[in-house]
Amino acid sequence: MGRNSVSILGAGLAGLSAAWHFQQKGSPYHVYEKDMQPGGMCHSRKVNGYIFDRDGHLLHFRHKEIFDLVRELLNDNLVRHRRDSWVYSEDRYIRYPFQANLFGLSRPVLKECLTEFIKARRNGGTLGKENFLQWIEGAFGAGIAKHFMVPYNTKFWTVHPREMTAEWLDGFVPQPSMDRVIDGAIHDSRQLLGYNSHFWYPRQGGIGQLAAAFCKGVRNIHTGFALKKIDLHRRRMIFDNGETREFGHLISTIPLPELGRLIPDLPADVARAFGELRWNSIFNVNFGLRQKKSSSRHWIYFPQEDLSFFRVGFFHNFSSDLTPPGRSSMYVEVSYSKDKPLDRAMITGRIEKDLRKVGILDSEDTIECRDVNDIHYGYPVYDRHYAVARRLILDFLHRQRILTCGRYGGWRYMSMEDVILDGKEISRRVDVLN
Ligand SMILES: Cc1cc2nc3c(=O)[nH]c(=O)nc-3n(C[C@H](O)[C@H](O)[C@H](O)COP(=O)(O)OP(=O)(O)OC[C@H]3O[C@@H](n4cnc5c(N)ncnc54)[C@H](O)[C@@H]3O)c2cc1C
């Protein structure tokens, strides 16, 4: 392999986007993917007539260049939706985001949330960035923290917000103005708020269509190539199918903790830094229902500790192409980690019981199809070790001429749009290095 050729590890959206941009420029590259099909997390499959994504995957755009690229790739197979999302609180459903839609809550809880919010804003809404709990209390006050933000985030991250920093936020948590919070407390406001107020989704075929569209413009994808070891000294990759490849520039999009395991004899400080990376995992179950559900909701958040799932979404409201006629389908997400282990033998039964408890399934409903996706690397946890450990690892890799890219390769909270952009940017960086 030539000195200037590029090897890309992983054919998820980040690897595919990097490869697609190299292809456009006529630069040589090869992509190595462990699975037999490219796409990574951006994947859909047909099960008993239902099209299931690996988990709910909706497109949001903040960068026009990526929006234009996705539109070009998917052509007219892309539809814009106005978000219809909810929060389950006090045995009822209120609109999302909680902080801007207090109206549906009981009077005592509404009063507590509103007065504490006003108090926090009067105190200047100090946005402490050291600690996510401080940030929440500064931005929303102790009431909203207690009734939604702290229980939801603890459940989702599997780590208490006081153990996390707020450096990942980047607009992911909507911060309404005082006017908007008061407005949402005195009446049922339908005004949308936040980065995901609208989303885009393929008309047909599920989110996997996006990865498939990238693949049409990419050559040299080698599937069934699971990296087993990197020999830094001889600059060789050894794969578990017995193949070996030399590399010039290497771009890794595989999860950073995996990469750490595959490089032998790491310096002690780098090995320690790898050991400090934390993440949550997502156990997602997709369900196909024999009945047609009438609600138009897209997804619902569940902060309650005694309910197994933190979010439930409804595929049939993203596209009618995802279910056989007259049917419905949904995804149910449970978070777990080393700190909060999952009981795999019990979880699906518990989910089904809880779906009935919160009224999503009723006595008429029959589940005719289940599809389990156990996602080991869900979200990197931004605890107090995160920034230093990540920096140390990336600097070490950089010195070995290994660049990282994407959500898991670069170990950051990133959306599909973000990783497509990251793939584009890494292709520019490598061109400069050449
Ligand atoms: C539960 C959940 C819900 C999400 N919902 C949304 C959403 O609604 N909207 C949104 O925009 N984003 C969402 N995301 C984020 C989105 O999935 C990611 O940003 C994006 O798909 C990541 O792409 P990637 O290429 O960085 O990683 P991946 O898609 O994980 O790609 C990495 C690739 O590396 C391969 N690989 C791993 N190990 C090896 C190895 N040893 N050798 C070779 N190959 C290997 C994997 O098989 C995979 O194909 C969600 C993520 C999760 C976990």
The ligand as a MOL file (V3000), in Angstrom:
LIG
                    3D

  0  0  0     0  0            999 V3000
M  V30 BEGIN CTAB
M  V30 COUNTS 53 58 0 0 0
M  V30 BEGIN ATOM
M  V30 1 C -29.1660 4.8120 20.9450 0
M  V30 2 C -28.6670 5.8060 19.9410 0
M  V30 3 C -29.5770 6.6320 19.2960 0
M  V30 4 C -29.1190 7.5730 18.3770 0
M  V30 5 N -30.0230 8.3800 17.7460 0
M  V30 6 C -29.5920 9.3000 16.8660 0
M  V30 7 C -30.5250 10.1470 16.1830 0
M  V30 8 O -31.7510 10.0600 16.3680 0
M  V30 9 N -30.0310 11.0750 15.3130 0
M  V30 10 C -28.6850 11.2120 15.0750 0
M  V30 11 O -28.3070 12.0610 14.2710 0
M  V30 12 N -27.7940 10.4100 15.6930 0
M  V30 13 C -28.2100 9.4660 16.5690 0
M  V30 14 N -27.2980 8.6480 17.1900 0
M  V30 15 C -25.8650 8.8420 16.8850 0
M  V30 16 C -25.4510 8.1590 15.5810 0
M  V30 17 O -25.7700 6.7910 15.6260 0
M  V30 18 C -23.9490 8.3010 15.4230 0
M  V30 19 O -23.5380 9.6320 15.5320 0
M  V30 20 C -23.4010 7.7720 14.1130 0
M  V30 21 O -24.1760 6.7670 13.5250 0
M  V30 22 C -22.0080 7.2500 14.4270 0
M  V30 23 O -21.3380 6.8960 13.2540 0
M  V30 24 P -19.8310 6.4120 13.3550 0
M  V30 25 O -19.4100 6.0710 11.9850 0
M  V30 26 O -19.0420 7.4040 14.1190 0
M  V30 27 O -19.8860 5.0810 14.2730 0
M  V30 28 P -20.4960 3.6490 13.9180 0
M  V30 29 O -21.7430 3.7660 13.1620 0
M  V30 30 O -20.5240 2.8800 15.2010 0
M  V30 31 O -19.3870 3.0240 12.9540 0
M  V30 32 C -18.2110 2.4050 13.4210 0
M  V30 33 C -17.9610 1.1770 12.5650 0
M  V30 34 O -16.7580 0.5410 13.0140 0
M  V30 35 C -16.9480 -0.8590 12.9210 0
M  V30 36 N -15.9940 -1.5380 13.8060 0
M  V30 37 C -16.0250 -1.6090 15.1630 0
M  V30 38 N -14.9840 -2.3380 15.6030 0
M  V30 39 C -14.2780 -2.7280 14.5280 0
M  V30 40 C -13.0930 -3.4850 14.3350 0
M  V30 41 N -12.4170 -4.0330 15.3740 0
M  V30 42 N -12.6320 -3.6800 13.0680 0
M  V30 43 C -13.2850 -3.1510 12.0010 0
M  V30 44 N -14.4320 -2.4280 12.1230 0
M  V30 45 C -14.9120 -2.2090 13.3760 0
M  V30 46 C -18.4060 -1.0580 13.3480 0
M  V30 47 O -18.9090 -2.2960 12.9330 0
M  V30 48 C -19.0800 0.1420 12.6770 0
M  V30 49 O -19.5430 -0.1830 11.3900 0
M  V30 50 C -27.7280 7.6910 18.1060 0
M  V30 51 C -26.8230 6.8400 18.7490 0
M  V30 52 C -27.2800 5.9100 19.6580 0
M  V30 53 C -26.2960 5.0030 20.3520 0
M  V30 END ATOM
M  V30 BEGIN BOND
M  V30 1 1 1 2
M  V30 2 1 2 3
M  V30 3 2 2 52
M  V30 4 2 3 4
M  V30 5 1 4 5
M  V30 6 1 4 50
M  V30 7 2 5 6
M  V30 8 1 6 7
M  V30 9 1 6 13
M  V30 10 2 7 8
M  V30 11 1 7 9
M  V30 12 1 9 10
M  V30 13 2 10 11
M  V30 14 1 10 12
M  V30 15 2 12 13
M  V30 16 1 13 14
M  V30 17 1 14 15
M  V30 18 1 14 50
M  V30 19 1 15 16
M  V30 20 1 16 17
M  V30 21 1 16 18
M  V30 22 1 18 19
M  V30 23 1 18 20
M  V30 24 1 20 21
M  V30 25 1 20 22
M  V30 26 1 22 23
M  V30 27 1 23 24
M  V30 28 2 24 25
M  V30 29 1 24 26
M  V30 30 1 24 27
M  V30 31 1 27 28
M  V30 32 2 28 29
M  V30 33 1 28 30
M  V30 34 1 28 31
M  V30 35 1 31 32
M  V30 36 1 32 33
M  V30 37 1 33 34
M  V30 38 1 33 48
M  V30 39 1 34 35
M  V30 40 1 35 36
M  V30 41 1 35 46
M  V30 42 1 36 37
M  V30 43 1 36 45
M  V30 44 2 37 38
M  V30 45 1 38 39
M  V30 46 1 39 40
M  V30 47 2 39 45
M  V30 48 1 40 41
M  V30 49 2 40 42
M  V30 50 1 42 43
M  V30 51 2 43 44
M  V30 52 1 44 45
M  V30 53 1 46 47
M  V30 54 1 46 48
M  V30 55 1 48 49
M  V30 56 2 50 51
M  V30 57 1 51 52
M  V30 58 1 52 53
M  V30 END BOND
M  V30 END CTAB
M  END
